[in-house]
Amino acid sequence: MLGNGKVLVAGGYSGTAILASAELYDPAAGTFTATGSMTVARRGLTATLLSNGKVLIAGGTSSGQIEASAELYDPAAGTFTATGSMTVGRYLHTATLLGNGKVLIAGGGYPYTSAELYDPAAGTFTATGSMTERMDSHTATLLGNGKVLMVGGWYITSDNYGEPIETTLASAELFDPVAGTFTATGSMTMARWGHTATLLSNGKVLVAGGENDSGYLASAELYENNPDGGFQP
C-alpha cells in the first residue's frame, strides 16, 4: 500500500518466467496499470513501504540464484533504482518497518538464523543479532511495544545420506530493536509455516492457517504479549 492509496504489485512468477514487471492497483477505478520494471526479475521477494514513501524491494530468487540485491520504487517517478545489497542472499524471508525507520530483514538466507537492518538514510544493510532458530516462510509482526514477533516457519537439513529433512517450527521469538537481539518467547500450540500473523486492536496477534507435516491447517491461535509470551488456541 502506497501513501497515495494505490497498491504496488511487483515481480512473481507467471508460470513460465520470473517477472521484473510491476503494476499499480487503483482502488477508486478498480483497475491495474503498468509502472516501471524492477532492475532484477524476482520471486519470493519482500516489499516494504518506507517512511519516506518509497518501497524497499529485497531479495528473492532470479534465474535459479538467491538474490542479495535490493532496490527502491519511487511512486512519484514510477521507477525502480538499485540500492545497497543485503549481507546474504535471501528468499521467503521477512521485512518489517521498525519505529526508528529502519527495516528488519530476517531469515530466508544462509545462515537461516541471520538478520540485518536496512538504513534508508544511508542506503545500506548491516548485520544485527541472529535469531535463536533457523527460519524460512515464517511471519514477522511489529508489536505495540516496538518489538517484532517472529513465528513459525521451516528449514531443510540433510541426513547422513544427503537426503533432505524438513523441520517445521512451533517456536516464536522477539526482536528487540534497542538491544538488537532475539529472545525466545512462548511456542505455538502446533508447528506451522506459510501462515499469517496479524496484530489485533487489543494487542494480541492472530496466527492462522499454514501447513505442517499433517497437511494444510484450518486452525488458529492467539499470541498475547505478556511475560509468559503465551499462545492460546
Beta strands, then each sheet from edge to edge (+ up, - down):
strand 1: 7-10
strand 2: 22-26
strand 3: 31-35
strand 4: 46-49
strand 5: 55-58
strand 6: 61-62
strand 7: 65-66
strand 8: 70-74
strand 9: 79-83
strand 10: 94-97
strand 11: 103-106
strand 12: 115-119
strand 13: 124-127
strand 14: 139-142
strand 15: 148-151
strand 16: 154-158
strand 17: 164-168
strand 18: 172-176
strand 19: 181-185
strand 20: 196-199
strand 21: 205-208
strand 22: 211-212
strand 23: 215-216
strand 24: 220-223
strand 25: 231-232
sheet 1: 1+ 2- 3+
sheet 2: 4+ 5- 8+ 9-
sheet 3: 6+ 7-
sheet 4: 10+ 11- 12+ 13-
sheet 5: 14+ 15- 18+ 19-
sheet 6: 16+ 17-
sheet 7: 20+ 21- 24+ 25-
sheet 8: 22+ 23-
end
